[in-house]
């Protein structure tokens, strides 16, 4: 499959990427490309220009900062998965990164690209929302609760670039997903975490956009066990329905995955 | 169009190509390295796996221009002086293929996983093969081939006769 023609630019710095982005309204940023290139090959995306920011050293880092781990937007999934720092401080996040795609995809895909794309079945949004992370761009900080605004849409403005994400440390956290048996994308993935701001439950794959489940959060705040959320039903009205599973099936899966995640976070 | 300069199988290469040329087409059609296969062309099957700067990637989901300045190794670059790579040898001896279409990608993925993971058990090998699909026989002999190759390479690195 051959994409529509475009002009490729390799950005030497974030500033240079911004300048090219400003000059070309139909340009897109290229990070790991594992979603964008596939969409371009299907001719579902037709950027005039691709601005490759995958080589920017300033976006590729993992550092512990007090009670958080800050990860650069240009950090590849495999780097998060094998990071000693992430495995020590937020093992659930390393485990989630290890579960994205396959080894070859994890060698390319990047945190920032996954978040900016906000695919309804992407894994990272569940960790960002579940851990109450903060997304930083070259202009501002955005709370996870404000970042994911809908299917494939985010709070990012024109020309705004995700630079890093700050994940609060949480030892009591886990991610459980039920992958589609063929595509391996999450049909339902649930990230559960005990955070400073309370217990958070974030669901990906099941709806049009990652979302929280306040009823489960309240029940788990009182009693952090799988049993505590056993009776909570998810409303299927807002969930995805396709050839792989009905909305009701996904609603049930969310409950099962949430209980598994809580059990794993003990 | 841009001139793309990179190293492929230890040889420097510099060729004009369209910005939209995928790495797999660059390798196959411009360099004639047809050992790298196109299976699904959607990033799922792994027949197109090559190594870029020492890491397994899907060459159907990367543009050739992205690989400029990089070191690319394809299935053609594994054998040394007419001698098969230990992973190739293990696939041959363990009957790790039937039609052979997925084999180049399987082998490139296997070399990568053996390099990354010090101790490979069968469950780990299967998990690591998530992005490589074989439609002939299933995976039993592929897993055995990789297990055998890992053992041989470990023995070789320790200077023990395999």
Contacts between the chains, C-beta under 8 A, distances in Angstrom:
chain1	res1	chain2	res2	distance
A	1	B	41	5.3
A	1	B	42	7.8
A	2	B	20	6.6
A	2	B	22	7.9
A	3	B	20	4.9
A	4	B	20	7.4
A	5	B	18	7.0
A	5	B	19	7.2
A	5	B	20	5.5
A	6	B	19	6.1
A	6	B	20	6.1
A	7	B	19	6.0
A	8	B	2	7.0
A	8	B	19	4.0
A	8	B	63	6.7
A	8	B	65	4.8
A	8	B	66	7.9
A	10	B	65	7.7
A	10	B	68	7.6
A	30	B	66	7.7
A	33	B	61	6.5
A	33	B	62	6.5
A	33	B	63	7.7
A	33	B	66	7.3
A	34	B	43	6.7
A	34	B	61	5.9
A	37	B	22	7.9
A	37	B	43	7.9
A	37	B	61	5.0
A	37	B	62	6.9
A	37	B	63	7.1
A	38	B	42	6.2
A	38	B	43	5.4
A	38	B	61	6.2
A	40	B	20	8.0
A	41	B	22	7.7
A	41	B	41	7.2
A	41	B	42	7.4
A	41	B	60	7.9
A	42	B	42	8.0
A	50	B	19	7.6
A	50	B	63	7.8
A	52	B	66	6.3
A	54	B	66	7.4
A	78	B	55	7.9
A	101	B	131	7.0
A	102	B	46	7.4
A	102	B	130	4.2
A	102	B	131	2.7
A	102	B	132	7.8
A	103	B	56	6.1
A	103	B	109	7.0
A	103	B	112	6.9
A	103	B	113	6.9
A	103	B	128	5.8
A	103	B	130	7.2
A	103	B	131	6.2
A	104	B	46	6.7
A	104	B	49	5.7
A	104	B	56	4.9
A	104	B	57	5.2
A	104	B	58	4.8
A	104	B	109	7.1
A	104	B	131	5.1
A	105	B	43	7.2
A	105	B	58	7.2
A	105	B	61	7.9
A	105	B	131	6.4
A	107	B	55	4.4
A	107	B	56	6.2
A	107	B	57	5.3
A	108	B	57	5.6
A	108	B	58	7.7
A	108	B	61	7.3
A	108	B	62	6.9
A	183	B	44	7.5
A	184	B	130	6.8
